[in-house]
Amino acid sequence: MHLAIEGSQAIARAVALCRPQVVAAYPITPQTHIVEGIAKLVADGEADCEVVSVESEFSAASVALGAAAAGSRAYSASSSQGILLMTEVLYNIAGLRLPVVLTCANRTVGAPINIWNDHQDSMSVRDAGWVQIYCTDNQDAVDTTIKAYRIAERLEVPVMVCVDGFILTHLFESIDLPSQAEVDGFLPPYHLSRMLDSRKPQTMGTLVGPEYFTETKLSLHEALQRGHEAIADADKAWEAITGRAGGAIRIEGDPEAKVGVLCLGSVFGTLSEALEDHPELRPLRMMALRTFRPFPVEAIKAACRGLTDLIVLERAMAPGAGAIVASEIRAALFDSPERPRVHAFAGGLGGRNLPLGTLKRLLDAIKVPEPVDFAVIDVEPDKMILDDRQEETIHG
């Protein structure tokens, strides 16, 4: 069924199609519309689940944890400081191997306070033990939300579906929503092998000393590594139903190109449109990294085969270190016999617009003898907040 619908409402309907039994979230911009949409579907009799009102994001994640452990399919959503407030529980959900699904409506993290989009929030919890999938558009967000439950429940690990705040959550576009019958056929009923049951008392999340803790962390790591297969299988099964492909990396452009551009999220559409409008920038290979955890090393190697240069554009940065995604890509390609030069750029931080001209700026910026270790592509020097030492460096 095709609908012209806001991204948040489309995600809400996708969640409802998965028949969650418990939904818990605390309102925070730009996530709020998603759970409001689910609550309205319940109030209108179009969905059957318990929407739990809580006093914080910490509580929201805790309710989802308890619901999943007790045998209920659970969902939550958050953004920015809300993700940080639930960080302790995110680690607990992953450590307890609970298949919760959460939408992160990506928004920057303050201070200074800022409600607009970048990926600093989800990147800050990239090692919490969750599968992380970044969506390129709202159709991708709908499809990934449904696939997330199948992946999570097969692996018994949680899945975070990352969707650009405002850029996607508040965008109206035509979405193909699957039928309830299609989703029911794709997604088996919820089952947790270690479900809490009063008839069979057991302990979950008890104190673990040094003699066993390493093994629990390794078990989680190995489960996430099995995620490569689980994600691929879910993509294949969903494509058979809808005709829409997934993949760890979405690749467009010229397969024979020597220069590639890799990004995460909705900026992929901007850069692809720029390439369509400016054929003089070709040949170019365009790539959207969808699966960030588990990190798809082999898929990255395959996608970069034949490239001499790879531009990585990310909407987050690690102060004091620089690149986040590009650093992992450099490590992944380290042992490749013909690895490309990897150029690391950040841009669009705090919601700054990345216009069509960004693609040409990136291509111009790599016309240097050495790879770009790290640079912010859209910085405006006149707006820099400088101390005396920086002033002397720049102007002296």
N, C-alpha and C positions, 0 to 999 in steps of 0.2 A: 504494500500500500504506500503510495507516494503522498507525502504531506509537505507543505511549505511550513516549516516549524522552526522555532528557536532551538539552538543547539542544546541548551539545558533541558528543555522539555523533551527533546528527542532522546536524550540520555535517560531521563526519568522514565519514559515509556519503555526503553530497552531494559532498564532494571526491572520494571514491573513484569515484563514478559518472562523474566527469569524466575518468577514466583518466589521472591525472597519472603521469609517469614518474619524477619526483624530488620528494621531500618532505623539507624540512630545517627543523628548528626546535629551539629550546632551551627547556627547561621553565621556565615562569614562571606563577604564579597570576594570573588565573584561566583562562589559555589552555591549560594542560597537558593537560586531558582531551581536547582536540580531536586533538592529534597522537598521544596515547596510543591514542585510538580508531582512528586510521588504522593505526598500527603493529599493533594487534590484528587488524584486518581483513586486513592482509597476512599476519600469522602464521597466521591461520585459513584462508588460501587464498581469501578473498573479495575481495581486491584485489591487483593486480599492479603494484607500483612499488618503487622503492628509497627506504627511509626512512634518511636520513643522520643519524647522531649527531654533533653538533658541540659545540664547547667554549664557544660564546657566541652571542648573537643576531647579532652582527656576522658571524660565520662562517656562520650560517644563511642570512642574506640573501645573502652572497657565493656560497654554494653554489647558491642559487636563481638568482642572476644568471648564473653560469657554465652551469648546466644549460639555462636558456632560450636563451642565446646559442648553445649547441651543438646546439639542435634538440629539446629535451625540454620537455614541458609541466611546469611547476614550481609548487610551492606552499610557502608558509610561514605561520606564525602567531606572534603575540607580543602583549605587553601592556606598558603603563606604561614603566618604565625599559628594558625590552627593546626597545621601539620607539625610544627615544632612543639606545640603544647601536648600533642598526642604521641610524641616520639617514643617515650618510655613504653607506651602500650604497643606501638608498632613493633618494637623489638620483641615484646612479649608474645604478640600474635604470631610472629614468625618463629620465635624460639619454641613455641608450643605446637607449631606446625598446624595452624588453623586456617582453613581456606576462605578467609574473608576477602571480599572485593571492595575496593575503595576508589572513588574518583578523586583525583587531585586536579582541581581547577587551577592550573598553575598561575601563581602570582608571586611577585617579588617579596623579599623579606626585609623589613626595616631594622634599624633606623637608617635614614629618615623614613617616615611612614610613606608608603606608596601602595596603591591598590591595583596597579596595572601589571601586565604580564611579563614575566620571564620565568626561568626554570630553577631559580635558586632554592625554592621550597622542596621540590622532589629530589633535587640533587643533594640536598643536605641529609637525606635519609637513604641515599642510594645503597648503603651497605647495611641496612637494617634487616635484610633477608627476604625482601619482597621481590617478586617479579615486577619489573617496570616496563610498561609499553607506552610509547609516545605516539599520539594520534596526529595525522596530517590534516584531517578535515572532519566534519561532523558525521559523515557516513562512516568513516573509519572509527569514530568514537562509539557509534551505535554498535557496529559489528564487533569491535574489540570488547565492549562491555559484556556482550553475550558470550563471546569466546572466553573471557576471563574466568567465568564460573566453571566452565568445563576444564580449563587448565588448572585452576586452583584446587578443584575437588579431585582431580586425577593425581596431582602431586602432593596434596595436603600441604600447600604453602599458600600464603596470601598473594594477591595480585593488585598492583596499583595501576590504574588506567589514567595516564597523564594527558590532560586536555587544556590547551591554551586558554587562560581566562580572558573574557571579553571577546577576544579575536574569534574564538569558536563558541564559547558558552552563550554569548549574547547575539550570535549571528543567525539570521533567518535564512534558510536555504531549503531546497527540495531534498527530502530524505526518503529513502525506501525502507520503510519499517516492515520487518518480517511478520508473518502471522503467528498467533499463539501456537498453532499446530506445528509450524516449522521449528519454533524454539523448543517446544516440548519434545519433538523428535530428535533434536540436536543435543539437548541438555538432560541427562538422566536425573531422577530425584536425588536430593541431597543425601549423602552418606558420609559419615566420619568413622573411620575404623576404631578410634579411641574415644568415642562419644561418652560423656559422663552419664551414668545410669545408676539411680539409687538402689536398683536391685543387684548391681554388681559394683560395689564401692571400689573406687580407685583414686589415686592422687595424681593431679596434673599440675606441673609447674612447681614442684617441690624444690627444696634446697638441693643443689648438686655441687659437690665438692670438687677439688682438683682432680680426683681420681677418675671422674667421668665427664667433666665439662668439655674437654677437648673433643671427645667423641660426639657430643651433642651438636657442637658447632660444625664439625665435619659432616655429620649426617644432613644438616640443613644445607650446607654447601653442595653436597652431592645431589640432593633433591632439586636444588635450583639448576644444577648442571643438566639434570634430566629434563629440565624445562625446555631445552632446545627441541627435543623430540615432541614433547607435549604441545608446544606452541605450533610446530609444523603440522602435527596431526589435526589440531583444532582448525588451523587455517585451511587445510585440505578439505576437511569435512564441511566447513562453512561455505567454501567456494563451490562445492558440489550442490549445495542448496540454493545459493544466491548468485553464483557466477562471479563473486567479488573475491579477489585474491588478497592475501595478507603478506606474510614474509617478515623475516627479521630486518631486512633492508628493502625499501622500495626503490627501484632503479628505473630511471627514464633517460632519454637522450641517446647519444651515439655510443654504442658498445665499443667502437674502435677509437674513441677519443683518448687523448693522452693526458687530459686534465679533468679531474673530477671535483665536484663540490658535494660535501656531506653536511647535513643539518638535522635537527630534530624538530618536530612539530609543524605548525602551520606555515612557517616561513618557507617550507618546501614549495608551497603553492605560489608564493610570491616570486621565488627565484625561477621556478619553472615557467611562469608567465613572462618574466623578463627575457628568458631565453627564446620563447616563442616570438616576442615582439622585436628581438634584436638578433636576427640570424647571423650577423657578423661576429657574434660572440661564439659561434659554433666552430668546431665540434666540441662538445662538452658532455660529460656524463654526470647526471644529477642523481643524488642518493639521499633518501630519508632514512635515518637510523630509527627504526620503530622499537626494537627490543634492546634496551640498555642493560637490563638484568633479567636473565643471565646474559653476560656479555658475549655477543656472537662472533668469536674470534675467526672461525672458519668462514663464516659468511662475509666478514669484512675482507679477508684475504681474497676470496673469490671476486668480490665486487670491485676490488682495487687492481685486479690483474691487468697488466698492460699500461697502467697509468705511470706517468713520470712525476706528476704533481697532484696532491690531494689537498683541497682547501676544506678545513673543518670550521663551520660557523655554529657557535653555541650561544644560547641565551642565558648563560650563567658564567661565573668565574670563581676561582679559589684565590682570595686575596693572599698575597705572599707566595703563591705558586703560579697562578695564571690559568692555564687551560685545564679543564676537567676531562671532557670527552676526548679531545685530541691527544692528551697524555696516554689514555688507555688505548687509543688507536695506534699510536706510535709503538707502544709495547706489543700490541697484537701483531704488528707488521715487522717487528724487529728481526725475526729469523727468515723473512721472505727474501728469496735471492734477488729479486728485482723490485724491492720496495720503493714506492714513490717518496718524494720529498713531501712531508706533512707540514702544512702551514696552519697555525692555530689562530683563530679570530673569535672574539666575543662581540656581540652586538645586540641591540634591541633591549638592553637592560632597563628595568623599571618601566617597560611599556613603550620605550622610544620607537618610533616608526622605522621600519626597515623598508624603504621604498624600492621600486623596481631598479633604480640605479645602483643598488647595493651590489648586484652581481658584477657589473663592470668595475666597480671600485675594488672588489675582491680580486678580480683577474688582473687588474693593474698593479695591485699591491704585491703580487708574487713575482713580478718581473725584477727579481733581485738575485744576486749570486747565491745567497744562502737561504735556507728555509726560514720562514717567519716563525720564530719560536713562540711568540704570543703578542697579539696586538688587539686593541679595541677599535673596530673598523669605523664606528660612528661617533667617536669622541669629539667634543668641541672644546678646543684648548682655552678659549676665552671664558668658559664656564667653570674651569678648574678651580677648586678651593686649595690654595697653596699656603704653605708656611714659608718662613724666610729662607730656609735651606733649599726648598724647591724653587723659589724665585731666583736664587743665585745660580742654581743649576740650569734653569731654562733661559734666564736673561743675562747671566754673567759669564 
